């Protein structure tokens, strides 16, 4: 193992391998893609794309005092705190 670095390997299908065949430095490309994905990780599903029953319960509690709306600039979904009664 290289000092301070860890080697991680994973399998990809033939289609993805073909798409990546023209990339000069695939390791750097994959590192950059992973860092970008990790910087934009969903705080609720932790990147799985699925809310577990336990996390869904937390979301339901949270959503009782927060409303979802669309951003007027980018049309993305935003969470807004509702005033406490």
N, C-alpha and C positions, 0 to 999 in steps of 0.2 A: 504494500500500500504506500502511496506517495504521502510524504509528511504533510499533515493538515488537510488531506483530501481523502475522500472515500469513493470507491468505484461502485456504481450501481448499474446493473444491467437489466434490460427488459426486452421482451419480444414484441415485434410489430408484424402486422400482416403484410403480404406481398404488395398490396395496393399502396399502403403508406410508405413502404420501402422504395417503391418506384417513384412516388411523389418527392421523396427526399433525396433521390439519387443525384440530382443536380446541385445539391447544397454542398459547397466547398468544405465547410467546417461544421459537420453535423453535431458534434459535441457542443460547440459554442451555441449553435442554434437551439438545441434542446435545453441547455442551461438557461438561455434567455427566455425561452417560451415558458419554462417551469417557473422562473422568478416572476414573470408577468402574471401567470395564472395564480400564483400564491399571493401576490399583492392585491388581487381582486377576488379573494376567497369570500364566499358568502358566510357571514357570521352565524347564520342559523343552521345551515346544512353542512358547513365545513367542507364544501367542495363536492359533496356526494350528489347534489341535485335532489336529495330526498330528505324530508323532515321525518325523523323517527317519531314514533308515538310520544316518546318522552319530550322531545324538542317541540313537537306540535303543541303539546300542552303548555309549554313555556310561551310559545308564540301566541296561543289563544289568550293567555293571561296578559301578555304585553299588548295585544291588539285591542283589549277592552279600553285602554286609555290612550291609544294611538290610532290615528286614521291614516289610510294610504290615499295618496293623491298623486297627480301627475305634475311634474316640474313644468313651469311655464316656458322655460328656455329650451330644455332638451327632450321634454315629454317622458323622461324617465320616472319611475315610481319612487316616491319619497314618503317617509314616515313623518307624521306631524303629531306632536303632543296635543291632546285635547285638554282644555282647562279643567282643573279639579273642582268638583262641586262642594 
